[in-house]
Amino acid sequence: MKNKKLTLAILLGIVAILVVGFLWYGNHKTASVKTQSSKTIRIGSKDFTENLVVSEVYALALEDKGYTVKRISNISSSLIHQAIVNDDIDLYPEYTGTGLLSVLGERMQTDPKKVYETVKKDYQKKFNLTWLDYAEANDSQGLVIRTEVAKNLGIATISDLQANASALRFASQGEFDQREDGLSGLEATYGAFNWKSSAVYDNSLKYTVLENNEADVTPAYTTEGQLVNTDNYTLLKDDKQFWPPYNLAPIVRDDLLKRYPDIKAILNKVTASLTTEVVTKLNAKVDVDGEDYTAVAKSYYDSIK
């Protein structure tokens, strides 16, 4: 009888130990999952090459420091600001000029530092969002001319272009002729552009049009991948600083920065490496060479980490 009671006591002890063990394991696992989940960062990106590449580099940098990253890609430019305000994403790469003009509705400014200071202050006040450091990379509006023509006529600036407009064929994208930050604004700053001819082309065809010698000049953005081919295309200097700066910078929710203040240094290190030349080359690898943007971002991050 005593042996049976002893056996029963031993079995009950074993069961109790197992129950306690399972409870400890379950609680430990739950705590681990919660900790991991709490370190998940949602990175958004706009729906074009440059933003996708840069957001992926930011993601890789954060993952390298132990964070879990959820990528929310290809958000429309018109919706991404609301996405971060609504707490659908935690951060994304933005452009200072976009923040100034499109989001805040402020008047145009051309000094990069002043534009940055304006958006940084107003985003903090109105949206509880922080602009981290801005990059030298400037994805602004510009004008591109065939290099052969630029050399023949001695054109290096938009002032040179205006003086020689009567000898040049302009490839417009239609709405550019009417926009305040397009041809009408340029003419208010530089004077009338009396083109030899002007025709409207789809934006996707503009470099083909220049390459085929159907036009000489076209509007472009200053970090487009095709601009690596300087033998064919020359980006003109905006010598009267008509266009505002569009410097790249990550925008981050304040609540995220409060939880994880170290992400500021992680992202700023990446941003410091992004020059206009670097970003143009990254865009070229995707848009000209046909590489996958995630592979391009990985290769670049490996080169700077």
Backbone torsions as a table, in degrees:
resi	resn	phi	psi	omega
1	MET	NA	-45.0	178.7
2	LYS	-61.3	-38.4	179.9
3	ASN	-63.8	-39.2	179.9
4	LYS	-65.1	-41.7	179.3
5	LYS	-64.9	-38.7	179.7
6	LEU	-65.6	-42.8	178.6
7	THR	-61.4	-43.1	-179.8
8	LEU	-63.1	-40.3	-179.6
9	ALA	-64.4	-41.0	178.8
10	ILE	-63.1	-44.5	179.9
11	LEU	-62.4	-43.4	178.6
12	LEU	-62.8	-36.2	178.3
13	GLY	-65.2	-42.1	179.2
14	ILE	-63.0	-44.7	179.1
15	VAL	-59.6	-43.3	-179.4
16	ALA	-62.0	-42.2	178.7
17	ILE	-62.6	-43.0	179.8
18	LEU	-63.2	-42.8	179.9
19	VAL	-61.5	-47.1	178.8
20	VAL	-60.9	-41.0	179.4
21	GLY	-62.3	-46.3	178.9
22	PHE	-62.5	-41.2	179.3
23	LEU	-62.6	-42.7	179.0
24	TRP	-63.9	-44.2	-178.9
25	TYR	-63.1	-43.1	-179.2
26	GLY	-63.8	-44.4	179.3
27	ASN	-65.3	-41.2	179.2
28	HIS	-63.2	-42.3	-179.6
29	LYS	-66.1	-42.3	179.2
30	THR	-62.0	-43.7	179.3
31	ALA	-62.8	-39.6	179.2
32	SER	-63.6	-43.3	179.5
33	VAL	-63.8	-42.1	179.7
34	LYS	-63.1	-41.0	179.4
35	THR	-63.1	-43.4	179.7
36	GLN	-64.8	-43.5	-179.3
37	SER	-63.3	-39.1	-177.9
38	SER	-67.0	-19.8	178.7
39	LYS	-97.4	16.4	176.7
40	THR	-84.9	131.0	-179.9
41	ILE	-117.2	130.0	-179.1
42	ARG	-96.6	111.7	-178.6
43	ILE	-103.8	124.3	177.1
44	GLY	-96.5	164.1	173.0
45	SER	-150.2	151.5	175.5
46	LYS	-76.4	176.6	-170.6
47	ASP	-98.7	44.9	173.1
48	PHE	-144.4	161.0	-167.6
49	THR	-49.7	-55.2	-173.5
50	GLU	-57.0	-46.5	-178.7
51	ASN	-66.5	-37.3	177.4
52	LEU	-63.1	-44.7	-178.9
53	VAL	-64.5	-48.8	-176.6
54	VAL	-65.0	-41.9	179.0
55	SER	-64.0	-34.6	177.7
56	GLU	-68.3	-37.7	176.0
57	VAL	-63.5	-42.2	175.6
58	TYR	-59.7	-43.1	-179.7
59	ALA	-61.2	-44.5	-180.0
60	LEU	-63.7	-38.9	179.4
61	ALA	-64.2	-40.7	178.9
62	LEU	-69.7	-40.9	177.3
63	GLU	-62.2	-35.9	179.8
64	ASP	-64.2	-22.8	179.5
65	LYS	-101.4	15.0	172.5
66	GLY	97.2	2.6	178.7
67	TYR	-86.1	151.7	171.3
68	THR	-95.0	130.1	-175.7
69	VAL	-116.5	129.8	172.1
70	LYS	-104.8	119.9	-177.9
71	ARG	-92.0	127.4	176.4
72	ILE	-121.6	93.5	-167.3
73	SER	-100.2	165.7	172.9
74	ASN	59.9	42.6	174.2
75	ILE	-83.3	135.9	178.7
76	SER	-57.6	141.6	179.4
77	SER	-58.1	-30.6	-178.5
78	SER	-77.7	-12.8	-175.3
79	LEU	-113.0	-15.4	-168.8
80	ILE	-69.9	-33.1	177.3
81	HIS	-62.1	-43.6	179.8
82	GLN	-66.5	-31.1	179.1
83	ALA	-62.1	-41.7	-179.1
84	ILE	-77.5	-33.8	176.6
85	VAL	-64.4	-37.7	-178.8
86	ASN	-81.5	4.1	179.5
87	ASP	66.4	31.5	173.6
88	ASP	-87.0	-24.5	174.6
89	ILE	-136.9	162.6	-178.6
90	ASP	-100.9	-29.0	-179.4
91	LEU	-161.9	161.4	174.3
92	TYR	-164.9	160.1	177.1
93	PRO	-80.3	129.5	179.6
94	GLU	-127.1	174.2	-178.2
95	TYR	-119.9	134.4	-174.4
96	THR	-58.1	-41.4	180.0
97	GLY	-65.0	-36.4	176.9
98	THR	-64.4	-44.5	178.2
99	GLY	-60.4	-42.6	-177.6
100	LEU	-66.5	-50.7	-171.0
101	LEU	-90.2	-48.7	-172.7
102	SER	-81.1	-38.2	-176.4
103	VAL	-91.0	-51.0	-176.4
104	LEU	-85.7	-20.4	179.8
105	GLY	67.6	28.3	179.8
106	GLU	-81.7	166.4	177.1
107	ARG	-72.0	158.8	-176.9
108	MET	-66.8	136.1	173.0
109	GLN	-129.4	155.2	-176.3
110	THR	-118.4	-8.6	179.1
111	ASP	-85.4	117.6	-175.4
112	PRO	-55.8	-42.0	-177.8
113	LYS	-67.2	-42.2	-179.3
114	LYS	-67.2	-39.7	176.9
115	VAL	-60.9	-45.9	179.5
116	TYR	-61.3	-45.3	-179.4
117	GLU	-62.2	-36.7	179.3
118	THR	-66.1	-49.6	-177.6
119	VAL	-68.7	-36.7	179.8
120	LYS	-61.5	-46.7	-178.3
121	LYS	-67.5	-46.7	-174.6
122	ASP	-73.3	-35.5	177.0
123	TYR	-65.1	-39.6	178.9
124	GLN	-62.7	-45.0	-176.4
125	LYS	-70.9	-43.0	-172.2
126	LYS	-90.1	-32.2	-169.5
127	PHE	-124.1	-3.9	-173.8
128	ASN	57.3	43.3	177.7
129	LEU	-121.7	144.3	-179.1
130	THR	-112.9	128.2	168.3
131	TRP	-84.7	119.6	171.8
132	LEU	-78.4	-172.5	-176.7
133	ASP	-55.4	146.3	177.3
134	TYR	-98.0	151.2	-177.5
135	ALA	-85.2	160.5	170.8
136	GLU	-67.0	-28.4	-179.8
137	ALA	-55.8	126.9	-174.9
138	ASN	-128.4	105.2	-179.1
139	ASP	-95.1	70.6	-175.7
140	SER	-97.8	178.2	173.8
141	GLN	-76.4	151.5	177.6
142	GLY	-159.4	-179.1	175.9
143	LEU	-125.5	134.7	-178.2
144	VAL	-115.7	137.5	179.2
145	ILE	-124.8	151.2	174.5
146	ARG	-61.4	130.5	-175.5
147	THR	-59.0	-39.1	179.5
148	GLU	-58.4	-43.6	179.9
149	VAL	-68.7	-42.3	179.6
150	ALA	-58.1	-42.6	179.5
151	LYS	-68.0	-43.1	-177.8
152	ASN	-63.6	-36.5	-176.2
153	LEU	-102.2	-1.0	179.7
154	GLY	67.2	42.7	-177.0
155	ILE	-102.2	120.0	177.1
156	ALA	-127.6	-20.3	-176.9
157	THR	-125.7	169.0	177.1
158	ILE	-69.6	-29.1	173.8
159	SER	-62.8	-42.4	175.6
160	ASP	-61.3	-41.1	-179.6
161	LEU	-61.8	-46.5	-178.9
162	GLN	-60.5	-38.8	-178.9
163	ALA	-69.1	-23.6	-177.6
164	ASN	-111.6	12.5	-173.3
165	ALA	-57.4	-32.9	-176.7
166	SER	-66.6	-13.4	178.9
167	ALA	-102.1	5.3	-170.1
168	LEU	-122.8	146.1	176.8
169	ARG	-100.0	127.1	-174.5
170	PHE	-101.9	129.4	175.8
171	ALA	-102.0	99.9	-176.8
172	SER	-89.4	164.4	168.9
173	GLN	-110.0	26.7	173.9
174	GLY	80.2	-78.5	-176.8
175	GLU	-64.7	-21.2	179.4
176	PHE	-60.2	-33.0	-177.9
177	ASP	-67.1	-23.6	-173.4
178	GLN	-105.0	-22.3	-172.8
179	ARG	-67.4	148.3	177.2
180	GLU	-62.1	-33.6	177.8
181	ASP	-96.6	19.2	177.5
182	GLY	-113.7	-139.7	-173.2
183	LEU	-63.8	-38.9	-178.7
184	SER	-62.8	-39.8	176.7
185	GLY	-69.2	-39.5	177.3
186	LEU	-59.1	-43.4	-177.8
187	GLU	-67.3	-31.3	176.3
188	ALA	-67.2	-27.7	-179.2
189	THR	-93.2	-43.1	-172.6
190	TYR	-103.8	-15.5	-172.2
191	GLY	102.2	170.0	-175.5
192	ALA	-64.7	142.2	173.8
193	PHE	-104.5	98.0	-178.5
194	ASN	-90.5	78.6	-174.6
195	TRP	-62.0	150.7	171.2
196	LYS	-61.8	-39.8	174.2
197	SER	-158.1	158.0	177.2
198	SER	-142.7	128.0	179.5
199	ALA	-135.4	150.8	-178.2
200	VAL	-94.2	130.6	177.9
201	TYR	-129.0	155.5	172.7
202	ASP	-65.8	141.0	-177.1
203	ASN	-55.7	-35.4	-177.3
204	SER	-68.4	-15.1	-176.0
205	LEU	-101.3	-1.6	-167.5
206	LYS	-61.3	-39.7	-179.4
207	TYR	-74.0	-31.5	174.3
208	THR	-64.6	-40.5	178.6
209	VAL	-61.4	-44.1	178.2
210	LEU	-67.1	-44.2	-179.0
211	GLU	-61.3	-35.4	-179.6
212	ASN	-84.4	6.2	178.7
213	ASN	59.6	37.0	175.8
214	GLU	-94.4	-13.6	177.2
215	ALA	-157.0	168.1	-176.9
216	ASP	-112.5	-30.4	-172.5
217	VAL	-135.1	144.2	176.9
218	THR	-151.0	152.2	172.6
219	PRO	-69.7	149.7	179.5
220	ALA	-156.3	171.7	170.7
221	TYR	-102.1	147.7	-164.7
222	THR	-75.4	-4.2	176.8
223	THR	-119.0	17.0	-180.0
224	GLU	-62.6	138.8	-173.4
225	GLY	-58.2	-33.6	-178.2
226	GLN	-62.6	-19.4	-176.7
227	LEU	-72.9	-6.5	173.9
228	VAL	-67.9	-21.3	-179.7
229	ASN	-86.6	76.5	-176.9
230	THR	-71.1	-15.7	175.2
231	ASP	-66.9	-29.7	-178.2
232	ASN	-102.3	-33.9	-171.3
233	TYR	-129.5	136.2	177.4
234	THR	-122.0	123.9	175.8
235	LEU	-84.2	123.3	-176.0
236	LEU	-81.2	145.8	178.8
237	LYS	-76.3	130.4	175.9
238	ASP	-81.8	78.4	-168.5
239	ASP	-69.7	-19.2	176.2
240	LYS	-102.4	9.6	175.8
241	GLN	49.7	55.8	177.8
242	PHE	-73.1	-46.8	-174.9
243	TRP	-81.6	141.6	176.6
244	PRO	-72.3	160.2	177.7
245	PRO	-76.2	145.9	174.6
246	TYR	-125.0	65.7	-179.5
247	ASN	-76.3	139.9	179.3
248	LEU	-74.5	140.2	173.3
249	ALA	-161.1	147.3	174.3
250	PRO	-79.4	135.7	171.3
251	ILE	-102.7	132.6	-173.7
252	VAL	-130.6	140.2	174.9
253	ARG	-65.1	137.4	-178.7
254	ASP	-61.6	-36.5	-178.8
255	ASP	-65.0	-32.0	176.8
256	LEU	-69.7	-44.4	179.2
257	LEU	-62.4	-33.9	178.8
258	LYS	-66.6	-40.2	179.2
259	ARG	-72.1	-40.3	-174.3
260	TYR	-131.2	74.3	-176.4
261	PRO	-62.7	-20.1	-178.4
262	ASP	-70.1	-16.6	-179.3
263	ILE	-68.1	-21.1	177.7
264	LYS	-60.1	-49.9	-179.8
265	ALA	-66.7	-36.8	179.8
266	ILE	-61.2	-48.5	-177.6
267	LEU	-73.6	-38.0	-179.9
268	ASN	-63.1	-33.1	178.2
269	LYS	-63.7	-42.4	177.6
270	VAL	-64.6	-48.0	-176.4
271	THR	-58.7	-37.8	-178.8
272	ALA	-61.1	-22.1	-178.5
273	SER	-87.7	-8.5	-171.5
274	LEU	-92.6	97.0	173.2
275	THR	-95.6	167.7	177.2
276	THR	-59.1	-41.2	179.6
277	GLU	-63.6	-43.7	-179.8
278	VAL	-62.4	-48.6	-177.3
279	VAL	-64.9	-38.2	177.2
280	THR	-60.7	-42.3	179.4
281	LYS	-67.2	-38.2	177.3
282	LEU	-63.8	-43.5	177.0
283	ASN	-61.0	-39.0	-178.9
284	ALA	-64.0	-38.0	179.9
285	LYS	-60.8	-33.4	180.0
286	VAL	-86.3	-54.3	-170.0
287	ASP	-81.0	-24.9	-179.7
288	VAL	-103.4	-47.1	-176.2
289	ASP	-87.0	-14.2	175.5
290	GLY	80.2	18.6	178.9
291	GLU	-77.6	157.0	176.6
292	ASP	-73.1	137.9	-173.4
293	TYR	-65.6	-30.1	179.7
294	THR	-69.3	-36.2	177.4
295	ALA	-68.9	-38.5	177.7
296	VAL	-64.0	-44.3	179.6
297	ALA	-63.6	-42.0	-179.4
298	LYS	-63.0	-44.9	179.9
299	SER	-62.6	-41.6	-180.0
300	TYR	-67.1	-45.0	-179.0
301	TYR	-61.9	-41.1	178.6
302	ASP	-59.6	-29.1	-178.1
303	SER	-80.3	-15.3	-176.3
304	ILE	-116.7	-11.7	-173.7
305	LYS	-74.3	NA	NA
